[in-house]
């Protein structure tokens, strides 16, 4: 099963949110969030700035990041210039 840990702060600063499944509309339940660092424990993840997998996208892979170990310490590591607001998410194994 896929698992992604996302953190509000740079350098894995809390609070943390755990994701394990697709969600095309995080805003419907108030589950949308902004993150600045992440750990892709397993699976490959696409995070989108708009609902229904639209807008800008951040790709996080279990074997990605600057050290190819699934860790993304700050926005630069996932090719963003600032924390990323997520409104939909999907994964693949």
C-alpha positions in Angstrom: 0.0 0.0 0.0 1.3 3.5 -0.9 2.1 5.9 1.9 3.2 9.6 1.8 4.0 11.8 4.8 3.7 15.5 4.2 4.8 18.2 6.6 3.8 21.8 6.9 7.3 23.0 7.7 10.6 22.8 5.9 12.9 20.0 7.2 10.0 17.8 8.2 8.5 20.3 10.6 5.1 19.5 12.0 2.2 19.2 11.7 2.4 16.0 9.6 -0.4 14.5 7.4 -0.4 10.9 6.2 -1.8 10.0 2.8 -2.6 6.5 1.6 -5.1 6.9 -1.2 -6.3 9.0 -4.1 -8.6 11.9 -3.5 -9.8 14.1 -6.4 -11.4 16.8 -4.1 -9.6 17.4 -0.8 -11.4 20.7 -0.4 -14.9 19.0 -0.1 -14.0 17.9 3.5 -11.6 20.7 4.4 -8.7 18.3 3.9 -6.7 20.5 1.5 -3.3 21.5 2.9 -0.1 23.3 2.2 3.2 21.4 2.6 6.9 22.3 2.5 8.5 18.9 2.9 7.6 15.3 2.4 8.7 11.7 2.7 7.4 9.3 0.0 7.5 6.0 2.0 6.1 4.0 -0.8 4.4 4.6 -4.1 4.6 7.4 -6.6 2.5 10.5 -5.9 1.0 13.4 -7.9 -0.2 16.3 -5.9 -2.3 19.0 -7.6 -3.1 22.6 -6.9 -6.7 22.2 -8.1 -9.5 19.7 -7.5 -10.0 16.8 -10.0 -6.2 16.6 -10.7 -5.9 20.0 -12.3 -3.6 23.0 -12.0 0.1 22.8 -11.0 1.5 19.4 -10.1 4.2 18.2 -7.7 5.5 14.7 -8.3 6.9 12.8 -5.3 8.4 9.3 -5.8 9.6 6.8 -3.3 12.9 6.7 -5.1 13.0 10.5 -5.9 14.3 13.6 -4.2 17.8 14.9 -4.2 19.2 11.7 -2.5 16.9 9.3 -4.5 15.5 8.0 -1.2 12.0 9.5 -1.3 12.8 12.5 1.0 12.0 16.1 0.0 13.4 18.4 2.7 12.2 21.7 1.2 10.2 23.0 -1.8 13.3 23.2 -4.0 13.6 19.4 -3.7 10.2 18.9 -5.4 10.9 21.7 -7.9 8.8 24.4 -6.3 9.8 27.9 -5.2 7.4 27.9 -2.2 5.3 25.6 -0.1 2.7 23.9 -2.3 -1.1 24.0 -1.7 -2.7 20.6 -2.5 -6.4 20.2 -3.4 -6.2 16.7 -5.0 -3.9 13.8 -4.8 -3.4 10.5 -6.6 -0.8 7.7 -6.4 0.5 4.8 -8.4 2.6 1.8 -7.2 
